[in-house]
Amino acid sequence: MITFVITRSGKRTENFLRKLQQGDIYKSLDSAAKMGVNALAQSVPKDSGLAADSWNYEIERSATSVAIKWTNSDTENGFPVAIMLQYGYGTGTGGYVQGKDYINPAMKPIFDNIATQVWKAVTSA
């Protein structure tokens, strides 16, 4: 025989679930998304001024998740310049320009900050 005895009212759990339903734990994502835009703009190779100024973000919410999408609207011949700078690209004369990983180092502190903020919100609810 297994017996469970509950000695608490469950109020903390109910408060947490209410805050989760209202999306309170995601309120800090807007500021984190803006920080990501700034970090990306500052890390773009310096000779790419338009690419640096073209970063933006979108926050998408669904019933089961929240996602931040960082976007860059600078394109050259229909191809995203930010991707060319990150991964490299072929030239019209058969050459290749090596990419530089500037996105991942710039975003790691932002991701760490988001994880910390969400964890604090979850554990303090």
Phi and psi in radians as a Rosetta constraint file:
Dihedral C 1 N 2 CA 2 C 2 CIRCULARHARMONIC -2.009 0.35
Dihedral N 2 CA 2 C 2 N 3 CIRCULARHARMONIC 2.315 0.35
Dihedral C 2 N 3 CA 3 C 3 CIRCULARHARMONIC -2.208 0.35
Dihedral N 3 CA 3 C 3 N 4 CIRCULARHARMONIC 2.368 0.35
Dihedral C 3 N 4 CA 4 C 4 CIRCULARHARMONIC -1.990 0.35
Dihedral N 4 CA 4 C 4 N 5 CIRCULARHARMONIC 2.321 0.35
Dihedral C 4 N 5 CA 5 C 5 CIRCULARHARMONIC -2.123 0.35
Dihedral N 5 CA 5 C 5 N 6 CIRCULARHARMONIC 2.148 0.35
Dihedral C 5 N 6 CA 6 C 6 CIRCULARHARMONIC -1.822 0.35
Dihedral N 6 CA 6 C 6 N 7 CIRCULARHARMONIC 2.138 0.35
Dihedral C 6 N 7 CA 7 C 7 CIRCULARHARMONIC -1.874 0.35
Dihedral N 7 CA 7 C 7 N 8 CIRCULARHARMONIC -0.037 0.35
Dihedral C 7 N 8 CA 8 C 8 CIRCULARHARMONIC -1.923 0.35
Dihedral N 8 CA 8 C 8 N 9 CIRCULARHARMONIC 2.831 0.35
Dihedral C 8 N 9 CA 9 C 9 CIRCULARHARMONIC -1.391 0.35
Dihedral N 9 CA 9 C 9 N 10 CIRCULARHARMONIC -0.339 0.35
Dihedral C 9 N 10 CA 10 C 10 CIRCULARHARMONIC 1.479 0.35
Dihedral N 10 CA 10 C 10 N 11 CIRCULARHARMONIC 0.150 0.35
Dihedral C 10 N 11 CA 11 C 11 CIRCULARHARMONIC -1.096 0.35
Dihedral N 11 CA 11 C 11 N 12 CIRCULARHARMONIC -0.686 0.35
Dihedral C 11 N 12 CA 12 C 12 CIRCULARHARMONIC -1.104 0.35
Dihedral N 12 CA 12 C 12 N 13 CIRCULARHARMONIC -0.730 0.35
Dihedral C 12 N 13 CA 13 C 13 CIRCULARHARMONIC -1.131 0.35
Dihedral N 13 CA 13 C 13 N 14 CIRCULARHARMONIC -0.756 0.35
Dihedral C 13 N 14 CA 14 C 14 CIRCULARHARMONIC -1.101 0.35
Dihedral N 14 CA 14 C 14 N 15 CIRCULARHARMONIC -0.725 0.35
Dihedral C 14 N 15 CA 15 C 15 CIRCULARHARMONIC -1.107 0.35
Dihedral N 15 CA 15 C 15 N 16 CIRCULARHARMONIC -0.746 0.35
Dihedral C 15 N 16 CA 16 C 16 CIRCULARHARMONIC -1.063 0.35
Dihedral N 16 CA 16 C 16 N 17 CIRCULARHARMONIC -0.825 0.35
Dihedral C 16 N 17 CA 17 C 17 CIRCULARHARMONIC -1.121 0.35
Dihedral N 17 CA 17 C 17 N 18 CIRCULARHARMONIC -0.637 0.35
Dihedral C 17 N 18 CA 18 C 18 CIRCULARHARMONIC -1.131 0.35
Dihedral N 18 CA 18 C 18 N 19 CIRCULARHARMONIC -0.797 0.35
Dihedral C 18 N 19 CA 19 C 19 CIRCULARHARMONIC -1.115 0.35
Dihedral N 19 CA 19 C 19 N 20 CIRCULARHARMONIC -0.690 0.35
Dihedral C 19 N 20 CA 20 C 20 CIRCULARHARMONIC -1.102 0.35
Dihedral N 20 CA 20 C 20 N 21 CIRCULARHARMONIC -0.754 0.35
Dihedral C 20 N 21 CA 21 C 21 CIRCULARHARMONIC -1.121 0.35
Dihedral N 21 CA 21 C 21 N 22 CIRCULARHARMONIC -0.657 0.35
Dihedral C 21 N 22 CA 22 C 22 CIRCULARHARMONIC -1.369 0.35
Dihedral N 22 CA 22 C 22 N 23 CIRCULARHARMONIC -0.199 0.35
Dihedral C 22 N 23 CA 23 C 23 CIRCULARHARMONIC 1.431 0.35
Dihedral N 23 CA 23 C 23 N 24 CIRCULARHARMONIC 0.312 0.35
Dihedral C 23 N 24 CA 24 C 24 CIRCULARHARMONIC -1.059 0.35
Dihedral N 24 CA 24 C 24 N 25 CIRCULARHARMONIC -0.574 0.35
Dihedral C 24 N 25 CA 25 C 25 CIRCULARHARMONIC -1.268 0.35
Dihedral N 25 CA 25 C 25 N 26 CIRCULARHARMONIC -0.175 0.35
Dihedral C 25 N 26 CA 26 C 26 CIRCULARHARMONIC -1.787 0.35
Dihedral N 26 CA 26 C 26 N 27 CIRCULARHARMONIC 0.059 0.35
Dihedral C 26 N 27 CA 27 C 27 CIRCULARHARMONIC -1.065 0.35
Dihedral N 27 CA 27 C 27 N 28 CIRCULARHARMONIC -0.565 0.35
Dihedral C 27 N 28 CA 28 C 28 CIRCULARHARMONIC -1.388 0.35
Dihedral N 28 CA 28 C 28 N 29 CIRCULARHARMONIC -0.096 0.35
Dihedral C 28 N 29 CA 29 C 29 CIRCULARHARMONIC -1.158 0.35
Dihedral N 29 CA 29 C 29 N 30 CIRCULARHARMONIC -0.541 0.35
Dihedral C 29 N 30 CA 30 C 30 CIRCULARHARMONIC -1.095 0.35
Dihedral N 30 CA 30 C 30 N 31 CIRCULARHARMONIC -0.795 0.35
Dihedral C 30 N 31 CA 31 C 31 CIRCULARHARMONIC -1.180 0.35
Dihedral N 31 CA 31 C 31 N 32 CIRCULARHARMONIC -0.631 0.35
Dihedral C 31 N 32 CA 32 C 32 CIRCULARHARMONIC -1.157 0.35
Dihedral N 32 CA 32 C 32 N 33 CIRCULARHARMONIC -0.660 0.35
Dihedral C 32 N 33 CA 33 C 33 CIRCULARHARMONIC -1.128 0.35
Dihedral N 33 CA 33 C 33 N 34 CIRCULARHARMONIC -0.698 0.35
Dihedral C 33 N 34 CA 34 C 34 CIRCULARHARMONIC -1.149 0.35
Dihedral N 34 CA 34 C 34 N 35 CIRCULARHARMONIC -0.680 0.35
Dihedral C 34 N 35 CA 35 C 35 CIRCULARHARMONIC -1.078 0.35
Dihedral N 35 CA 35 C 35 N 36 CIRCULARHARMONIC -0.659 0.35
Dihedral C 35 N 36 CA 36 C 36 CIRCULARHARMONIC -1.108 0.35
Dihedral N 36 CA 36 C 36 N 37 CIRCULARHARMONIC -0.734 0.35
Dihedral C 36 N 37 CA 37 C 37 CIRCULARHARMONIC -1.045 0.35
Dihedral N 37 CA 37 C 37 N 38 CIRCULARHARMONIC -0.792 0.35
Dihedral C 37 N 38 CA 38 C 38 CIRCULARHARMONIC -1.114 0.35
Dihedral N 38 CA 38 C 38 N 39 CIRCULARHARMONIC -0.756 0.35
Dihedral C 38 N 39 CA 39 C 39 CIRCULARHARMONIC -1.106 0.35
Dihedral N 39 CA 39 C 39 N 40 CIRCULARHARMONIC -0.738 0.35
Dihedral C 39 N 40 CA 40 C 40 CIRCULARHARMONIC -1.152 0.35
Dihedral N 40 CA 40 C 40 N 41 CIRCULARHARMONIC -0.755 0.35
Dihedral C 40 N 41 CA 41 C 41 CIRCULARHARMONIC -1.081 0.35
Dihedral N 41 CA 41 C 41 N 42 CIRCULARHARMONIC -0.660 0.35
Dihedral C 41 N 42 CA 42 C 42 CIRCULARHARMONIC -1.328 0.35
Dihedral N 42 CA 42 C 42 N 43 CIRCULARHARMONIC -0.419 0.35
Dihedral C 42 N 43 CA 43 C 43 CIRCULARHARMONIC -1.636 0.35
Dihedral N 43 CA 43 C 43 N 44 CIRCULARHARMONIC -0.203 0.35
Dihedral C 43 N 44 CA 44 C 44 CIRCULARHARMONIC -1.069 0.35
Dihedral N 44 CA 44 C 44 N 45 CIRCULARHARMONIC 2.398 0.35
Dihedral C 44 N 45 CA 45 C 45 CIRCULARHARMONIC -0.850 0.35
Dihedral N 45 CA 45 C 45 N 46 CIRCULARHARMONIC 2.367 0.35
Dihedral C 45 N 46 CA 46 C 46 CIRCULARHARMONIC -1.049 0.35
Dihedral N 46 CA 46 C 46 N 47 CIRCULARHARMONIC -0.479 0.35
Dihedral C 46 N 47 CA 47 C 47 CIRCULARHARMONIC -1.390 0.35
Dihedral N 47 CA 47 C 47 N 48 CIRCULARHARMONIC 0.151 0.35
Dihedral C 47 N 48 CA 48 C 48 CIRCULARHARMONIC -2.032 0.35
Dihedral N 48 CA 48 C 48 N 49 CIRCULARHARMONIC 1.077 0.35
Dihedral C 48 N 49 CA 49 C 49 CIRCULARHARMONIC -1.044 0.35
Dihedral N 49 CA 49 C 49 N 50 CIRCULARHARMONIC -0.719 0.35
Dihedral C 49 N 50 CA 50 C 50 CIRCULARHARMONIC -1.147 0.35
Dihedral N 50 CA 50 C 50 N 51 CIRCULARHARMONIC -0.712 0.35
Dihedral C 50 N 51 CA 51 C 51 CIRCULARHARMONIC -1.084 0.35
Dihedral N 51 CA 51 C 51 N 52 CIRCULARHARMONIC -0.704 0.35
Dihedral C 51 N 52 CA 52 C 52 CIRCULARHARMONIC -1.131 0.35
Dihedral N 52 CA 52 C 52 N 53 CIRCULARHARMONIC -0.645 0.35
Dihedral C 52 N 53 CA 53 C 53 CIRCULARHARMONIC -1.447 0.35
Dihedral N 53 CA 53 C 53 N 54 CIRCULARHARMONIC -0.065 0.35
Dihedral C 53 N 54 CA 54 C 54 CIRCULARHARMONIC -1.774 0.35
Dihedral N 54 CA 54 C 54 N 55 CIRCULARHARMONIC 0.149 0.35
Dihedral C 54 N 55 CA 55 C 55 CIRCULARHARMONIC -1.363 0.35
Dihedral N 55 CA 55 C 55 N 56 CIRCULARHARMONIC 2.503 0.35
Dihedral C 55 N 56 CA 56 C 56 CIRCULARHARMONIC -2.659 0.35
Dihedral N 56 CA 56 C 56 N 57 CIRCULARHARMONIC -3.102 0.35
Dihedral C 56 N 57 CA 57 C 57 CIRCULARHARMONIC -2.573 0.35
Dihedral N 57 CA 57 C 57 N 58 CIRCULARHARMONIC 2.804 0.35
Dihedral C 57 N 58 CA 58 C 58 CIRCULARHARMONIC -2.361 0.35
Dihedral N 58 CA 58 C 58 N 59 CIRCULARHARMONIC 2.456 0.35
Dihedral C 58 N 59 CA 59 C 59 CIRCULARHARMONIC -1.930 0.35
Dihedral N 59 CA 59 C 59 N 60 CIRCULARHARMONIC 2.103 0.35
Dihedral C 59 N 60 CA 60 C 60 CIRCULARHARMONIC -1.920 0.35
Dihedral N 60 CA 60 C 60 N 61 CIRCULARHARMONIC 2.227 0.35
Dihedral C 60 N 61 CA 61 C 61 CIRCULARHARMONIC -2.012 0.35
Dihedral N 61 CA 61 C 61 N 62 CIRCULARHARMONIC 2.390 0.35
Dihedral C 61 N 62 CA 62 C 62 CIRCULARHARMONIC -2.224 0.35
Dihedral N 62 CA 62 C 62 N 63 CIRCULARHARMONIC -3.075 0.35
Dihedral C 62 N 63 CA 63 C 63 CIRCULARHARMONIC -1.172 0.35
Dihedral N 63 CA 63 C 63 N 64 CIRCULARHARMONIC -0.407 0.35
Dihedral C 63 N 64 CA 64 C 64 CIRCULARHARMONIC -2.097 0.35
Dihedral N 64 CA 64 C 64 N 65 CIRCULARHARMONIC -0.080 0.35
Dihedral C 64 N 65 CA 65 C 65 CIRCULARHARMONIC -2.763 0.35
Dihedral N 65 CA 65 C 65 N 66 CIRCULARHARMONIC 2.926 0.35
Dihedral C 65 N 66 CA 66 C 66 CIRCULARHARMONIC -2.314 0.35
Dihedral N 66 CA 66 C 66 N 67 CIRCULARHARMONIC 2.356 0.35
Dihedral C 66 N 67 CA 67 C 67 CIRCULARHARMONIC -2.322 0.35
Dihedral N 67 CA 67 C 67 N 68 CIRCULARHARMONIC 2.462 0.35
Dihedral C 67 N 68 CA 68 C 68 CIRCULARHARMONIC -1.818 0.35
Dihedral N 68 CA 68 C 68 N 69 CIRCULARHARMONIC 2.262 0.35
Dihedral C 68 N 69 CA 69 C 69 CIRCULARHARMONIC -2.042 0.35
Dihedral N 69 CA 69 C 69 N 70 CIRCULARHARMONIC 2.105 0.35
Dihedral C 69 N 70 CA 70 C 70 CIRCULARHARMONIC -1.626 0.35
Dihedral N 70 CA 70 C 70 N 71 CIRCULARHARMONIC 2.307 0.35
Dihedral C 70 N 71 CA 71 C 71 CIRCULARHARMONIC -2.164 0.35
Dihedral N 71 CA 71 C 71 N 72 CIRCULARHARMONIC 2.733 0.35
Dihedral C 71 N 72 CA 72 C 72 CIRCULARHARMONIC -2.390 0.35
Dihedral N 72 CA 72 C 72 N 73 CIRCULARHARMONIC 2.129 0.35
Dihedral C 72 N 73 CA 73 C 73 CIRCULARHARMONIC -1.596 0.35
Dihedral N 73 CA 73 C 73 N 74 CIRCULARHARMONIC -0.014 0.35
Dihedral C 73 N 74 CA 74 C 74 CIRCULARHARMONIC -1.351 0.35
Dihedral N 74 CA 74 C 74 N 75 CIRCULARHARMONIC 2.109 0.35
Dihedral C 74 N 75 CA 75 C 75 CIRCULARHARMONIC -2.233 0.35
Dihedral N 75 CA 75 C 75 N 76 CIRCULARHARMONIC 2.698 0.35
Dihedral C 75 N 76 CA 76 C 76 CIRCULARHARMONIC -2.309 0.35
Dihedral N 76 CA 76 C 76 N 77 CIRCULARHARMONIC 2.048 0.35
Dihedral C 76 N 77 CA 77 C 77 CIRCULARHARMONIC 0.962 0.35
Dihedral N 77 CA 77 C 77 N 78 CIRCULARHARMONIC 0.651 0.35
Dihedral C 77 N 78 CA 78 C 78 CIRCULARHARMONIC 1.431 0.35
Dihedral N 78 CA 78 C 78 N 79 CIRCULARHARMONIC 0.019 0.35
Dihedral C 78 N 79 CA 79 C 79 CIRCULARHARMONIC -1.927 0.35
Dihedral N 79 CA 79 C 79 N 80 CIRCULARHARMONIC 2.392 0.35
Dihedral C 79 N 80 CA 80 C 80 CIRCULARHARMONIC -1.132 0.35
Dihedral N 80 CA 80 C 80 N 81 CIRCULARHARMONIC 2.145 0.35
Dihedral C 80 N 81 CA 81 C 81 CIRCULARHARMONIC -1.099 0.35
Dihedral N 81 CA 81 C 81 N 82 CIRCULARHARMONIC -0.663 0.35
Dihedral C 81 N 82 CA 82 C 82 CIRCULARHARMONIC -1.027 0.35
Dihedral N 82 CA 82 C 82 N 83 CIRCULARHARMONIC -0.668 0.35
Dihedral C 82 N 83 CA 83 C 83 CIRCULARHARMONIC -1.227 0.35
Dihedral N 83 CA 83 C 83 N 84 CIRCULARHARMONIC -0.715 0.35
Dihedral C 83 N 84 CA 84 C 84 CIRCULARHARMONIC -1.032 0.35
Dihedral N 84 CA 84 C 84 N 85 CIRCULARHARMONIC -0.778 0.35
Dihedral C 84 N 85 CA 85 C 85 CIRCULARHARMONIC -1.162 0.35
Dihedral N 85 CA 85 C 85 N 86 CIRCULARHARMONIC -0.635 0.35
Dihedral C 85 N 86 CA 86 C 86 CIRCULARHARMONIC -1.257 0.35
Dihedral N 86 CA 86 C 86 N 87 CIRCULARHARMONIC -0.824 0.35
Dihedral C 86 N 87 CA 87 C 87 CIRCULARHARMONIC -1.887 0.35
Dihedral N 87 CA 87 C 87 N 88 CIRCULARHARMONIC -0.168 0.35
Dihedral C 87 N 88 CA 88 C 88 CIRCULARHARMONIC 1.622 0.35
Dihedral N 88 CA 88 C 88 N 89 CIRCULARHARMONIC 2.999 0.35
Dihedral C 88 N 89 CA 89 C 89 CIRCULARHARMONIC -2.813 0.35
Dihedral N 89 CA 89 C 89 N 90 CIRCULARHARMONIC 2.725 0.35
Dihedral C 89 N 90 CA 90 C 90 CIRCULARHARMONIC -1.489 0.35
Dihedral N 90 CA 90 C 90 N 91 CIRCULARHARMONIC 2.536 0.35
Dihedral C 90 N 91 CA 91 C 91 CIRCULARHARMONIC -1.603 0.35
Dihedral N 91 CA 91 C 91 N 92 CIRCULARHARMONIC 2.895 0.35
Dihedral C 91 N 92 CA 92 C 92 CIRCULARHARMONIC -1.195 0.35
Dihedral N 92 CA 92 C 92 N 93 CIRCULARHARMONIC -0.248 0.35
Dihedral C 92 N 93 CA 93 C 93 CIRCULARHARMONIC -1.799 0.35
Dihedral N 93 CA 93 C 93 N 94 CIRCULARHARMONIC 0.220 0.35
Dihedral C 93 N 94 CA 94 C 94 CIRCULARHARMONIC 1.637 0.35
Dihedral N 94 CA 94 C 94 N 95 CIRCULARHARMONIC 0.018 0.35
Dihedral C 94 N 95 CA 95 C 95 CIRCULARHARMONIC -1.517 0.35
Dihedral N 95 CA 95 C 95 N 96 CIRCULARHARMONIC -3.119 0.35
Dihedral C 95 N 96 CA 96 C 96 CIRCULARHARMONIC -2.452 0.35
Dihedral N 96 CA 96 C 96 N 97 CIRCULARHARMONIC 2.360 0.35
Dihedral C 96 N 97 CA 97 C 97 CIRCULARHARMONIC -1.857 0.35
Dihedral N 97 CA 97 C 97 N 98 CIRCULARHARMONIC 2.085 0.35
Dihedral C 97 N 98 CA 98 C 98 CIRCULARHARMONIC -1.140 0.35
Dihedral N 98 CA 98 C 98 N 99 CIRCULARHARMONIC 2.370 0.35
Dihedral C 98 N 99 CA 99 C 99 CIRCULARHARMONIC -1.370 0.35
Dihedral N 99 CA 99 C 99 N 100 CIRCULARHARMONIC 2.957 0.35
Dihedral C 99 N 100 CA 100 C 100 CIRCULARHARMONIC -2.321 0.35
Dihedral N 100 CA 100 C 100 N 101 CIRCULARHARMONIC 2.204 0.35
Dihedral C 100 N 101 CA 101 C 101 CIRCULARHARMONIC -1.278 0.35
Dihedral N 101 CA 101 C 101 N 102 CIRCULARHARMONIC 1.694 0.35
Dihedral C 101 N 102 CA 102 C 102 CIRCULARHARMONIC -1.937 0.35
Dihedral N 102 CA 102 C 102 N 103 CIRCULARHARMONIC -0.334 0.35
Dihedral C 102 N 103 CA 103 C 103 CIRCULARHARMONIC -1.312 0.35
Dihedral N 103 CA 103 C 103 N 104 CIRCULARHARMONIC -0.898 0.35
Dihedral C 103 N 104 CA 104 C 104 CIRCULARHARMONIC -1.069 0.35
Dihedral N 104 CA 104 C 104 N 105 CIRCULARHARMONIC -0.831 0.35
Dihedral C 104 N 105 CA 105 C 105 CIRCULARHARMONIC -1.100 0.35
Dihedral N 105 CA 105 C 105 N 106 CIRCULARHARMONIC -0.598 0.35
Dihedral C 105 N 106 CA 106 C 106 CIRCULARHARMONIC -1.223 0.35
Dihedral N 106 CA 106 C 106 N 107 CIRCULARHARMONIC -0.607 0.35
Dihedral C 106 N 107 CA 107 C 107 CIRCULARHARMONIC -1.572 0.35
Dihedral N 107 CA 107 C 107 N 108 CIRCULARHARMONIC -0.336 0.35
Dihedral C 107 N 108 CA 108 C 108 CIRCULARHARMONIC -0.969 0.35
Dihedral N 108 CA 108 C 108 N 109 CIRCULARHARMONIC -0.838 0.35
Dihedral C 108 N 109 CA 109 C 109 CIRCULARHARMONIC -1.106 0.35
Dihedral N 109 CA 109 C 109 N 110 CIRCULARHARMONIC -0.536 0.35
Dihedral C 109 N 110 CA 110 C 110 CIRCULARHARMONIC -1.187 0.35
Dihedral N 110 CA 110 C 110 N 111 CIRCULARHARMONIC -0.793 0.35
Dihedral C 110 N 111 CA 111 C 111 CIRCULARHARMONIC -1.091 0.35
Dihedral N 111 CA 111 C 111 N 112 CIRCULARHARMONIC -0.733 0.35
Dihedral C 111 N 112 CA 112 C 112 CIRCULARHARMONIC -1.082 0.35
Dihedral N 112 CA 112 C 112 N 113 CIRCULARHARMONIC -0.722 0.35
Dihedral C 112 N 113 CA 113 C 113 CIRCULARHARMONIC -1.106 0.35
Dihedral N 113 CA 113 C 113 N 114 CIRCULARHARMONIC -0.754 0.35
Dihedral C 113 N 114 CA 114 C 114 CIRCULARHARMONIC -1.086 0.35
Dihedral N 114 CA 114 C 114 N 115 CIRCULARHARMONIC -0.797 0.35
Dihedral C 114 N 115 CA 115 C 115 CIRCULARHARMONIC -1.052 0.35
Dihedral N 115 CA 115 C 115 N 116 CIRCULARHARMONIC -0.718 0.35
Dihedral C 115 N 116 CA 116 C 116 CIRCULARHARMONIC -1.139 0.35
Dihedral N 116 CA 116 C 116 N 117 CIRCULARHARMONIC -0.796 0.35
Dihedral C 116 N 117 CA 117 C 117 CIRCULARHARMONIC -1.105 0.35
Dihedral N 117 CA 117 C 117 N 118 CIRCULARHARMONIC -0.763 0.35
Dihedral C 117 N 118 CA 118 C 118 CIRCULARHARMONIC -1.177 0.35
Dihedral N 118 CA 118 C 118 N 119 CIRCULARHARMONIC -0.720 0.35
Dihedral C 118 N 119 CA 119 C 119 CIRCULARHARMONIC -1.087 0.35
Dihedral N 119 CA 119 C 119 N 120 CIRCULARHARMONIC -0.737 0.35
Dihedral C 119 N 120 CA 120 C 120 CIRCULARHARMONIC -1.078 0.35
Dihedral N 120 CA 120 C 120 N 121 CIRCULARHARMONIC -0.714 0.35
Dihedral C 120 N 121 CA 121 C 121 CIRCULARHARMONIC -1.143 0.35
Dihedral N 121 CA 121 C 121 N 122 CIRCULARHARMONIC -0.689 0.35
Dihedral C 121 N 122 CA 122 C 122 CIRCULARHARMONIC -1.193 0.35
Dihedral N 122 CA 122 C 122 N 123 CIRCULARHARMONIC -0.773 0.35
Dihedral C 122 N 123 CA 123 C 123 CIRCULARHARMONIC -1.388 0.35
Dihedral N 123 CA 123 C 123 N 124 CIRCULARHARMONIC -0.287 0.35
Dihedral C 123 N 124 CA 124 C 124 CIRCULARHARMONIC -1.764 0.35
Dihedral N 124 CA 124 C 124 N 125 CIRCULARHARMONIC 0.013 0.35
